[in-house]
Amino acid sequence: MNNKISRRDFLKLSGIAGGGLVLAIYLEGCLPGTDTPTVVPVTPQGSPTPIPSFDWVADIYIKIDQDGVLTFTAFRSEMGQGIRTALAMLVAEELDVAWSAVRIVQADANSKYGDQQTGGSVSMATYHDIMRQAGAMARQMLLEVAAKVWGVDSAGCESEAGFVIHPDGTQKLSYGELAESASKLERPNRHPLKAPEKFKIVGTALGHWDAPQIVTGKAVYGFDVRLPGMLYAAIARCPVFDGTYASYDDAVTKTITGVKQVVALDDRIAVLADNSWAAIRGRNALKVTWDEGRNATIDSQQMMIDATNRLKKATKENILEAYYEIPYEAHATMEPMNCTANVRDGVCEVWAPTQSPQAVQLAVAGACNIPLAQVTVHVPLIGGGFGRRLQADYAEEAALLSQAVAGPVQVVWTRDDDIQHDFYHPMAVQYAFASLDKPAIPAIRVGNGTSVPTGAWRSVDQFTRAYSEQSFIDELAVALGRDPLDLRLELYENDKRALGVIQLVAEKSNWGSPLPAEQGRGMGYFATFGVTHVADVAEVTVDANSNVRVNRIVCAVDCGTVVNPDNVIAQMQGGIVFGLTAALKAEATIKNGRVQQSNFHDYPILRMDEMPVVEVYIVSSDRKSSGIGEMGVPPVAPAVANAVYAATGKRIRHIPIKPEDLKV
């Protein structure tokens, strides 16, 4: 029997069979040892065209259309960290399509994607191999279809830039021509991965897929969502944590042009208007008597004292010991919190710039008493998350207000709202100690504050730990009369990856070379979550007025296999900026139960003219990829503190480091 099909007959068959099946390969189906994926029949739809369009959904993440365009469905939130780009690169590499033929769309909240929470810098480590398997599986199915067309063994076929190449090298079929028939195949038993030396996309500096849309103003963020008849809401919240309103007067508010309605929620009051400025003005005109509750007297300075007193000191002899203080820190994302919701007829549609779409879905369903299946959560691009958008408070507000007015509502937070009603990085006092007889990485005991809402903040407790540990190691070196670099090389002698970044950053920073007067050099190293190793050397100047200027940061990073080096560099740079803001500028202080800061005039962030020169060096590695989104933050603050000591001889054991600290 002759099973060979001519190219012409094959194309006719594809046209006739168009629209017959969609193949869905679920997440578990991409892993070794799992069950055969489910094949789901789809009812063909009528079409006036002779050959219906056909999109092959090779698994829940990728689709190939008749033009050979690969559409990758991003199931993790994009907030500038480049995860959409990196995951799509892995699929495109194994599938063998040109990067110019890649499109990315964002998934809504859906349990079929597994856990969609984007946090902890785990997306790449978790999905690196799965994305490669998905691309390789799709490629193998395309090879098998082409081989059947030509009547050859698929093992002799090759692929390149969206085409399958005949073993003789003279014929080729496009993925678009093969996609429909490939969708009819069962999952192949064998779909080998590429050898790294054959990579054409992975490991290349492709930048950020979303960048052209961002820089031209076409990218859609949460604040950009517009719906017909949408109202804007600004909300008055009690300035004291967990407080509520006792009464309010909205007479003046209702006289403001554009204000449509005032809605009282359980513990806050919302003003709805036909534009955001009217809503904010209306909110500010409310006369509210607050019931401040039991937190009206909390004070962060007193909390720091109390936390210190609760820490038990070491009883060993001949030790070095020190206390380090970390204040509450706000997230200060460039895009303040916002959300748009439209509740109608028992159905809710939400547009939430969130790091956890499913958490928003659950929170909205619960708050509005709507079945989970009736809540759709769309995820626009996010203008900075840093852990703040793991919370769903702003989404609940939007949904409740939409339900109250029976129409679409966009909740708008101002910068003041954002800084004064955050889930803060916890305040901490850390007591570090180590033996002077047998130097070691210090033991650390931690005390925290109470009654203040806290949450994930870029690098969470790893930032806190790194500051005390790496500052203390420098103090230990001074006490022992040792060079801080040499002591680190001794303390981490059994950790090759630690030594790798420490030695690399020392070399690139020209450690030990002389610096001009008033300047100092300091080092910090940390393996965030134990997976990505980063070492920084900071060079600072402390002028005659005790102002600290960071001139240069040299950074070495080992994050395993690098998918997109541009993105690794960008994330290290961004983490350094975030860490410098905490080290030198920002803190959230609380008095009478209130956050005292309200905007960038009193919660300053690093400005463009304060940005140091940053050099990033990536350690070449064939290890599994690990995260980078948070890993640039922890080492920079201790590196700066150690550099300040080198420049001035004054040891500062708290952040932010201010000029008055150095004038004592």
Wavefront OBJ file of the C-alpha trace (Angstrom):
o trace
v 0.000 0.000 0.000
v 1.362 3.405 -0.963
v 1.011 5.850 1.938
v 2.775 8.671 0.141
v 0.693 11.824 -0.299
v 1.651 14.476 -2.831
v 2.074 18.040 -1.607
v -0.899 19.122 -3.778
v -3.157 16.353 -2.412
v -2.054 17.179 1.112
v -2.947 20.833 0.726
v -6.356 19.889 -0.669
v -6.931 17.593 2.295
v -5.936 20.337 4.729
v -8.390 22.726 3.155
v -11.245 20.253 3.284
v -10.539 19.265 6.889
v -10.149 22.848 8.110
v -11.678 23.576 11.513
v -12.120 19.930 12.513
v -10.175 19.644 15.784
v -8.440 21.625 18.432
v -5.763 19.757 20.376
v -5.281 20.815 23.995
v -2.185 19.577 25.848
v -2.408 20.482 29.508
v 0.461 21.552 31.735
v 1.047 18.117 33.236
v 1.095 16.629 29.749
v 4.389 18.329 29.007
v 6.187 16.539 31.822
v 7.733 13.060 31.613
v 5.680 10.199 32.998
v 2.283 11.886 32.759
v -0.902 10.752 31.112
v -1.738 11.282 27.465
v -3.232 14.744 26.948
v -6.901 15.170 26.252
v -8.110 15.662 22.683
v -11.180 17.887 22.626
v -13.435 17.946 19.516
v -14.744 21.322 18.444
v -17.940 21.823 16.475
v -17.039 23.326 13.060
v -18.465 26.785 12.453
v -19.916 27.831 9.137
v -17.765 30.071 6.981
v -18.382 31.923 3.706
v -14.769 31.326 2.633
v -13.749 28.162 0.733
v -10.919 27.359 3.188
v -11.809 28.229 6.812
v -9.032 29.742 8.887
v -7.487 27.231 11.257
v -5.475 27.864 14.416
v -3.738 24.870 15.960
v -3.694 25.073 19.755
v -0.726 22.790 20.380
v -1.122 23.165 24.132
v -2.636 25.680 26.534
v 0.185 28.092 25.889
v 0.847 28.060 22.151
v -1.102 28.440 18.929
v 0.091 28.220 15.328
v -2.068 29.748 12.621
v -2.154 29.211 8.854
v 0.410 31.958 8.365
v 2.847 30.149 10.643
v 2.558 32.807 13.362
v 3.189 31.508 16.871
v 0.929 33.042 19.505
v 2.123 32.443 23.060
v -0.418 32.805 25.849
v 1.352 34.321 28.863
v -0.080 32.879 32.063
v 2.119 34.890 34.436
v 1.695 38.635 34.979
v 4.015 41.040 33.173
v 5.153 43.951 35.336
v 8.362 44.904 33.580
v 10.345 41.842 34.668
v 10.214 40.360 31.154
v 8.687 37.002 32.004
v 6.394 37.027 28.960
v 9.384 37.517 26.699
v 11.530 34.862 28.369
v 8.890 32.118 28.394
v 7.972 32.813 24.768
v 11.661 32.631 23.819
v 11.892 29.115 25.244
v 8.884 27.922 23.234
v 10.058 29.644 20.050
v 13.529 28.152 20.416
v 12.357 24.551 20.640
v 9.598 25.028 18.079
v 12.090 26.648 15.705
v 10.197 29.751 14.641
v 11.647 33.155 13.857
v 11.276 35.642 16.710
v 9.597 38.041 14.287
v 6.765 35.499 13.927
v 6.009 35.446 17.664
v 2.995 37.151 19.215
v 2.128 37.266 22.922
v -1.313 37.520 24.500
v -2.136 37.604 28.190
v -4.246 34.899 29.791
v -7.254 35.680 31.960
v -7.548 34.040 35.367
v -8.199 30.352 34.750
v -7.414 27.258 36.788
v -6.351 25.394 33.638
v -3.076 27.314 33.825
v -2.356 26.070 37.337
v -1.270 28.688 39.874
v -0.960 32.023 38.047
v 0.543 33.928 40.963
v 3.620 35.870 39.877
v 5.865 36.264 42.901
v 8.945 34.876 44.543
v 10.915 35.035 41.289
v 9.938 31.417 40.555
v 8.340 31.602 37.105
v 11.479 30.827 35.129
v 12.704 28.119 37.497
v 9.270 26.474 37.474
v 8.427 26.671 33.782
v 11.790 26.668 31.980
v 11.751 22.964 31.176
v 7.982 22.807 30.640
v 8.076 25.539 27.994
v 10.914 23.798 26.198
v 8.999 20.508 26.265
v 5.882 22.202 24.867
v 7.802 23.723 21.964
v 9.668 20.502 21.241
v 6.449 18.477 21.254
v 4.784 20.810 18.760
v 7.864 20.759 16.529
v 7.946 16.954 16.502
v 4.289 16.786 15.444
v 4.986 19.160 12.562
v 7.965 17.053 11.500
v 5.830 13.920 11.492
v 3.130 15.475 9.325
v 5.670 16.769 6.815
v 7.365 13.359 6.727
v 4.033 11.735 5.904
v 3.476 14.196 3.056
v 6.858 13.341 1.580
v 6.802 9.643 2.468
v 10.057 9.852 4.390
v 11.237 9.152 7.924
v 10.659 12.147 10.195
v 14.079 11.544 11.764
v 15.655 12.778 8.536
v 13.642 16.013 8.447
v 14.931 19.266 9.902
v 13.228 22.501 10.924
v 14.242 26.094 10.505
v 12.470 29.418 11.071
v 8.929 28.087 10.687
v 9.580 25.486 7.988
v 10.155 21.737 7.892
v 13.023 20.878 5.544
v 13.005 17.679 3.430
v 15.972 15.320 3.981
v 17.234 16.191 0.510
v 17.378 19.851 1.488
v 15.529 21.016 -1.607
v 11.929 20.949 -0.382
v 10.210 22.591 2.539
v 6.741 23.010 4.017
v 5.707 25.915 6.200
v 4.292 25.392 9.679
v 1.163 27.170 8.520
v 0.602 24.528 5.843
v 1.162 21.721 8.339
v -0.630 23.082 11.417
v -4.092 21.658 10.835
v -2.983 18.128 10.106
v -0.542 18.261 13.025
v -3.460 18.997 15.314
v -4.928 15.587 14.471
v -1.909 13.660 15.726
v -1.630 12.089 19.131
v 1.102 13.266 21.452
v 4.423 11.876 20.199
v 6.308 9.501 22.477
v 9.552 11.189 21.603
v 10.223 14.898 21.253
v 13.927 15.541 21.860
v 15.122 18.918 23.083
v 17.726 20.949 21.269
v 21.330 20.839 22.389
v 22.298 24.248 23.852
v 24.968 24.742 21.206
v 22.190 24.807 18.596
v 20.231 27.596 20.264
v 19.429 30.548 18.022
v 17.068 32.474 20.316
v 17.803 31.432 23.898
v 20.879 33.223 25.175
v 20.574 36.130 22.740
v 19.851 39.701 23.749
v 16.358 40.194 22.339
v 15.269 42.988 24.630
v 11.692 43.129 25.879
v 8.838 42.030 23.595
v 6.518 44.674 25.083
v 9.032 47.521 24.798
v 7.897 48.915 21.400
v 4.316 49.166 22.667
v 5.446 50.741 25.929
v 7.701 53.426 24.475
v 5.116 54.424 21.852
v 2.331 54.709 24.425
v 0.288 51.875 22.909
v 0.660 49.448 25.812
v -2.465 49.058 27.933
v -2.047 49.349 31.698
v -4.776 49.240 34.314
v -5.281 53.006 34.240
v -5.758 52.849 30.450
v -8.896 50.697 30.599
v -11.986 52.509 29.299
v -15.549 51.170 29.192
v -18.705 52.879 27.918
v -20.472 54.704 30.730
v -17.623 54.056 33.166
v -17.460 56.063 36.382
v -14.274 56.850 38.296
v -14.053 56.320 42.044
v -11.793 57.890 44.661
v -12.083 56.495 48.164
v -11.686 58.044 51.604
v -10.055 55.502 53.947
v -9.359 55.886 57.643
v -5.786 57.182 58.110
v -5.333 54.739 61.018
v -4.933 51.048 60.247
v -8.177 49.088 60.739
v -10.156 52.229 61.568
v -13.549 53.072 60.116
v -15.820 56.080 59.722
v -18.208 57.214 62.457
v -20.038 59.723 60.270
v -19.571 61.842 57.158
v -20.978 64.930 55.454
v -21.036 64.882 51.643
v -22.919 68.146 51.036
v -19.936 69.997 49.527
v -18.860 66.930 47.569
v -22.181 66.765 45.749
v -21.804 70.347 44.510
v -18.628 69.536 42.567
v -19.151 69.316 38.809
v -18.839 65.757 37.575
v -19.613 64.029 40.864
v -22.402 61.505 40.363
v -22.765 59.549 43.570
v -21.357 58.907 47.048
v -21.290 55.266 48.163
v -20.483 54.164 51.700
v -18.799 50.779 52.014
v -18.278 49.019 55.346
v -15.326 51.096 56.513
v -14.707 53.662 53.758
v -16.542 56.162 51.578
v -16.299 56.347 47.781
v -17.009 59.297 45.534
v -17.970 58.388 41.964
v -17.687 60.860 39.117
v -17.504 61.011 35.344
v -13.784 61.830 35.473
v -10.983 60.986 37.874
v -10.195 64.573 38.883
v -13.787 65.238 39.916
v -13.774 62.012 41.926
v -10.568 62.984 43.731
v -11.792 66.535 44.421
v -15.079 65.153 45.664
v -13.318 62.688 47.937
v -11.120 65.442 49.363
v -14.209 67.585 50.071
v -15.834 64.956 52.283
v -16.054 65.861 55.958
v -15.438 62.586 57.772
v -15.341 61.810 61.478
v -13.166 58.737 61.865
v -13.410 56.021 64.471
v -9.682 55.379 64.723
v -9.944 52.277 66.882
v -7.253 50.520 68.876
v -4.332 51.377 66.584
v -4.544 55.145 67.044
v -1.497 55.250 69.331
v 0.970 52.984 67.550
v 4.378 54.495 66.901
v 7.097 52.930 64.744
v 9.931 54.410 66.806
v 8.533 52.842 69.963
v 7.972 49.569 68.109
v 11.674 49.547 67.187
v 12.631 50.033 70.840
v 10.238 47.327 72.000
v 11.452 44.880 69.360
v 15.059 45.476 70.400
v 14.254 44.865 74.048
v 12.546 41.574 73.222
v 15.635 40.139 71.529
v 17.671 37.772 73.667
v 21.403 38.424 73.582
v 24.039 35.754 73.139
v 25.815 34.549 76.284
v 28.974 33.238 74.635
v 32.344 34.832 75.381
v 34.645 36.668 72.975
v 31.996 37.456 70.399
v 31.299 40.392 68.137
v 27.684 41.566 68.243
v 25.649 44.334 66.639
v 22.048 45.488 66.116
v 20.750 46.518 62.693
v 17.493 48.354 62.027
v 15.234 48.208 58.971
v 12.198 50.555 58.830
v 8.830 49.923 57.255
v 9.115 50.320 53.487
v 6.332 51.155 51.025
v 6.244 49.685 47.526
v 5.800 53.013 45.716
v 5.031 51.402 42.355
v 5.069 53.864 39.489
v 1.484 52.893 38.666
v -0.564 53.294 41.859
v -3.238 50.729 42.658
v -6.277 50.717 40.382
v -8.887 48.350 39.058
v -11.898 48.434 36.743
v -14.942 46.234 37.316
v -18.295 45.761 35.635
v -20.900 43.777 37.588
v -24.145 43.086 35.772
v -26.816 40.379 35.866
v -24.860 38.241 38.315
v -21.710 38.343 36.199
v -18.526 40.287 36.980
v -15.783 41.311 34.568
v -12.607 42.735 36.081
v -9.534 44.442 34.616
v -6.935 44.169 37.369
v -3.195 44.877 37.143
v -2.541 42.018 39.533
v 0.228 39.574 40.348
v -2.372 36.984 41.344
v -5.344 36.814 38.941
v -6.912 33.873 40.721
v -6.683 35.630 44.103
v -8.574 38.551 42.564
v -11.140 36.156 41.127
v -11.693 34.545 44.536
v -11.789 37.857 46.417
v -14.283 39.454 44.023
v -16.515 36.380 43.974
v -16.595 36.348 47.765
v -17.094 40.077 48.223
v -19.930 40.286 45.686
v -21.449 36.862 46.430
v -21.079 35.820 42.791
v -20.164 32.276 41.696
v -16.470 31.983 40.883
v -17.250 30.800 37.360
v -19.081 34.079 36.718
v -16.042 36.243 37.496
v -13.686 36.995 34.596
v -10.358 38.629 35.413
v -8.375 40.288 32.620
v -4.763 41.210 33.369
v -3.345 44.312 31.653
v 0.321 45.235 31.844
v 1.444 46.277 35.313
v 3.407 49.424 36.079
v 5.414 47.817 38.864
v 4.322 45.168 41.325
v 7.131 44.456 43.831
v 4.745 42.198 45.769
v 2.087 44.846 46.446
v -0.161 43.497 43.731
v -0.346 40.083 45.325
v -3.112 41.682 47.395
v -6.652 42.046 46.039
v -8.009 44.953 48.124
v -8.234 47.406 45.223
v -10.091 44.833 43.089
v -12.657 44.190 45.818
v -13.288 47.935 46.027
v -13.937 48.214 42.296
v -16.255 45.202 42.212
v -18.302 46.298 45.233
v -18.750 49.805 43.828
v -19.712 48.497 40.392
v -22.263 46.224 42.015
v -23.611 49.156 44.046
v -24.158 51.427 41.028
v -24.972 48.677 38.489
v -22.356 49.892 36.020
v -18.639 49.892 35.253
v -16.361 51.610 37.784
v -12.630 52.303 37.799
v -11.144 52.741 41.264
v -8.270 55.222 41.215
v -5.668 55.418 43.962
v -3.571 58.573 44.237
v 0.084 58.456 45.261
v -0.967 59.509 48.765
v -3.433 56.611 48.933
v -0.745 54.251 47.739
v 1.904 55.199 50.294
v -0.418 55.577 53.282
v -2.532 52.430 52.721
v 0.095 49.903 51.713
v 1.009 46.396 52.845
v 4.495 47.372 53.980
v 7.802 45.594 54.120
v 8.078 44.722 57.825
v 10.104 46.808 60.227
v 12.877 44.702 61.737
v 15.584 44.821 64.388
v 18.291 42.228 63.857
v 20.767 41.129 66.473
v 23.817 39.548 64.823
v 26.681 37.826 66.594
v 29.655 35.590 65.806
v 32.730 34.261 67.535
v 35.992 36.140 67.194
v 37.900 32.926 67.855
v 36.324 31.018 64.991
v 34.910 33.466 62.411
v 31.679 32.397 60.733
v 28.639 33.794 58.985
v 26.745 35.423 61.859
v 23.771 34.018 63.692
v 20.899 36.502 63.521
v 17.875 36.997 65.761
v 15.019 39.133 64.422
v 12.364 41.263 66.101
v 9.432 42.877 64.278
v 6.682 45.418 64.847
v 2.974 44.739 65.233
v -0.429 46.108 64.149
v 0.794 47.359 60.754
v -0.375 45.610 57.547
v 2.624 43.980 55.913
v 3.133 41.897 52.808
v 5.600 40.743 50.194
v 8.089 43.438 49.129
v 10.678 42.897 46.443
v 12.998 40.208 47.938
v 10.975 40.098 51.211
v 13.024 38.991 54.249
v 16.055 38.282 52.072
v 16.703 42.026 51.921
v 16.539 42.285 55.700
v 18.825 39.313 56.210
v 21.375 40.458 53.645
v 21.728 43.897 55.225
v 22.628 42.607 58.672
v 24.652 39.603 57.509
v 26.799 41.423 54.979
v 27.280 44.526 57.117
v 28.309 42.323 60.023
v 30.819 40.372 57.942
v 32.556 43.662 57.194
v 32.536 44.547 60.886
v 33.972 41.122 61.666
v 36.732 41.672 59.106
v 37.657 44.997 60.714
v 37.673 43.450 64.198
v 39.984 40.691 62.967
v 42.208 43.030 60.946
v 41.204 41.224 57.741
v 40.325 42.429 54.253
v 36.520 42.055 53.801
v 37.053 40.278 50.478
v 39.505 37.775 51.944
v 37.171 37.007 54.841
v 34.285 36.364 52.465
v 36.421 34.034 50.383
v 37.117 32.082 53.560
v 33.521 32.064 54.835
v 32.114 30.889 51.493
v 34.973 28.566 50.525
v 32.623 25.574 50.215
v 30.132 27.338 47.949
v 31.505 27.477 44.402
v 28.716 29.692 43.089
v 29.207 32.197 45.897
v 32.944 32.260 45.257
v 32.297 32.664 41.547
v 30.359 35.926 41.855
v 32.507 37.276 44.706
v 35.726 36.734 42.777
v 34.222 38.085 39.553
v 32.923 41.270 41.152
v 36.240 41.796 42.939
v 38.105 41.501 39.638
v 35.758 43.759 37.671
v 35.639 46.417 40.399
v 39.432 46.421 40.764
v 39.017 45.663 44.473
v 41.871 46.954 46.604
v 42.961 49.688 44.225
v 43.283 53.175 45.746
v 40.413 55.664 45.594
v 40.456 59.449 45.950
v 39.891 61.083 49.334
v 36.275 61.072 50.581
v 35.584 57.890 48.592
v 35.146 54.314 49.751
v 34.469 50.878 48.341
v 32.252 48.208 49.919
v 31.009 44.722 49.078
v 27.779 42.783 49.592
v 26.875 39.241 48.546
v 23.675 37.229 48.844
v 22.026 34.138 47.378
v 18.367 35.177 47.362
v 16.129 32.225 48.250
v 19.313 30.194 47.940
v 19.081 30.010 44.148
v 20.477 33.118 42.451
v 23.855 34.402 43.602
v 24.625 38.122 43.348
v 27.615 40.128 44.547
v 27.871 43.921 44.441
v 30.710 46.351 44.962
v 29.661 49.937 45.626
v 31.899 52.976 45.248
v 30.674 56.056 47.114
v 31.692 59.613 47.814
v 30.837 61.295 51.130
v 31.228 65.052 50.690
v 32.025 67.758 53.239
v 28.323 68.072 54.107
v 28.064 64.317 54.733
v 25.959 63.706 51.613
v 26.413 60.187 50.244
v 26.724 59.814 46.505
v 26.957 56.348 44.953
v 29.240 56.681 41.955
v 29.454 53.124 40.707
v 27.950 49.705 41.323
v 29.635 46.629 39.920
v 27.384 43.564 39.964
v 28.089 39.894 39.284
v 25.166 37.475 38.956
v 24.856 33.715 38.608
v 21.262 32.817 37.701
v 21.948 29.556 35.906
v 21.141 29.277 32.208
v 20.419 32.732 30.822
v 17.466 32.960 28.458
v 17.639 36.694 27.704
v 20.813 38.476 28.871
v 19.260 41.895 28.201
v 16.571 41.081 30.711
v 19.006 39.813 33.339
v 20.965 43.059 33.089
v 17.780 45.137 33.251
v 16.548 43.315 36.323
v 19.863 43.703 38.113
v 19.845 47.418 37.306
v 16.249 47.779 38.490
v 16.935 45.839 41.674
v 19.922 48.053 42.394
v 17.775 51.191 42.014
v 15.167 49.680 44.341
v 17.831 48.767 46.891
v 19.505 52.176 46.728
v 16.172 53.866 47.426
v 15.868 51.822 50.620
v 19.523 52.278 51.549
v 19.699 56.041 51.201
v 16.313 57.669 50.868
v 12.962 56.128 51.780
v 11.275 54.940 54.968
v 7.701 54.796 56.202
v 7.357 56.047 59.771
v 4.230 55.783 61.877
v 3.000 58.154 64.579
v -0.440 58.209 66.197
v -1.345 55.225 64.069
v -0.689 57.127 60.831
v 1.957 56.788 58.125
v 3.665 60.161 58.118
v 4.787 60.127 54.487
v 2.392 60.782 51.625
v 4.229 61.367 48.348
v 7.654 61.547 46.763
v 8.478 64.815 48.533
v 8.730 62.937 51.848
v 9.031 59.371 50.594
v 11.796 60.027 48.062
v 13.006 57.477 45.536
v 16.278 57.476 43.633
v 16.199 60.128 40.906
v 17.721 59.921 37.465
v 20.473 62.402 38.309
v 21.413 60.270 41.331
v 21.803 57.062 39.344
v 25.285 55.562 39.561
v 27.131 53.851 36.755
v 26.052 50.199 36.907
v 28.093 47.373 35.413
v 26.535 43.895 35.304
v 28.557 40.747 34.669
v 26.777 37.418 34.142
v 28.422 34.150 35.127
v 28.202 31.613 32.305
v 26.366 28.524 33.535
v 24.574 25.434 32.278
v 22.573 25.053 35.495
v 18.808 25.283 35.502
v 17.553 28.860 35.213
v 16.641 30.572 38.458
v 14.863 33.845 39.187
v 16.118 37.371 38.669
v 13.169 39.688 39.470
v 14.085 40.241 43.117
v 17.676 39.105 43.272
v 19.341 42.420 42.530
v 17.916 44.051 45.660
v 19.474 42.385 48.755
v 23.239 42.912 48.268
v 23.239 46.601 47.373
v 22.309 48.197 50.740
v 25.086 46.463 52.710
v 27.553 47.178 49.917
v 26.736 50.896 50.234
v 26.865 50.840 54.047
v 30.254 49.126 53.919
v 31.506 51.663 51.373
v 30.357 54.526 53.600
v 32.389 53.027 56.453
v 35.413 52.701 54.170
v 35.078 56.382 53.226
v 34.367 57.807 56.688
v 35.261 55.264 59.359
v 31.691 55.578 60.667
v 29.558 52.448 60.908
v 25.861 53.039 60.274
v 23.650 50.136 61.327
v 20.318 51.336 60.024
v 18.787 52.464 56.772
v 18.224 54.860 55.179
v 21.665 56.362 55.725
v 21.232 60.132 56.013
v 23.721 63.020 56.193
v 22.885 63.640 59.867
v 23.998 60.088 60.676
v 27.512 60.944 59.493
v 27.797 64.311 61.245
v 27.793 62.819 64.741
l 1 2 3 4 5 6 7 8 9 10 11 12 13 14 15 16 17 18 19 20 21 22 23 24 25 26 27 28 29 30 31 32 33 34 35 36 37 38 39 40 41 42 43 44 45 46 47 48 49 50 51 52 53 54 55 56 57 58 59 60 61 62 63 64 65 66 67 68 69 70 71 72 73 74 75 76 77 78 79 80 81 82 83 84 85 86 87 88 89 90 91 92 93 94 95 96 97 98 99 100 101 102 103 104 105 106 107 108 109 110 111 112 113 114 115 116 117 118 119 120 121 122 123 124 125 126 127 128 129 130 131 132 133 134 135 136 137 138 139 140 141 142 143 144 145 146 147 148 149 150 151 152 153 154 155 156 157 158 159 160 161 162 163 164 165 166 167 168 169 170 171 172 173 174 175 176 177 178 179 180 181 182 183 184 185 186 187 188 189 190 191 192 193 194 195 196 197 198 199 200 201 202 203 204 205 206 207 208 209 210 211 212 213 214 215 216 217 218 219 220 221 222 223 224 225 226 227 228 229 230 231 232 233 234 235 236 237 238 239 240 241 242 243 244 245 246 247 248 249 250 251 252 253 254 255 256 257 258 259 260 261 262 263 264 265 266 267 268 269 270 271 272 273 274 275 276 277 278 279 280 281 282 283 284 285 286 287 288 289 290 291 292 293 294 295 296 297 298 299 300 301 302 303 304 305 306 307 308 309 310 311 312 313 314 315 316 317 318 319 320 321 322 323 324 325 326 327 328 329 330 331 332 333 334 335 336 337 338 339 340 341 342 343 344 345 346 347 348 349 350 351 352 353 354 355 356 357 358 359 360 361 362 363 364 365 366 367 368 369 370 371 372 373 374 375 376 377 378 379 380 381 382 383 384 385 386 387 388 389 390 391 392 393 394 395 396 397 398 399 400 401 402 403 404 405 406 407 408 409 410 411 412 413 414 415 416 417 418 419 420 421 422 423 424 425 426 427 428 429 430 431 432 433 434 435 436 437 438 439 440 441 442 443 444 445 446 447 448 449 450 451 452 453 454 455 456 457 458 459 460 461 462 463 464 465 466 467 468 469 470 471 472 473 474 475 476 477 478 479 480 481 482 483 484 485 486 487 488 489 490 491 492 493 494 495 496 497 498 499 500 501 502 503 504 505 506 507 508 509 510 511 512 513 514 515 516 517 518 519 520 521 522 523 524 525 526 527 528 529 530 531 532 533 534 535 536 537 538 539 540 541 542 543 544 545 546 547 548 549 550 551 552 553 554 555 556 557 558 559 560 561 562 563 564 565 566 567 568 569 570 571 572 573 574 575 576 577 578 579 580 581 582 583 584 585 586 587 588 589 590 591 592 593 594 595 596 597 598 599 600 601 602 603 604 605 606 607 608 609 610 611 612 613 614 615 616 617 618 619 620 621 622 623 624 625 626 627 628 629 630 631 632 633 634 635 636 637 638 639 640 641 642 643 644 645 646 647 648 649 650 651 652 653 654 655 656 657 658 659 660 661 662 663 664
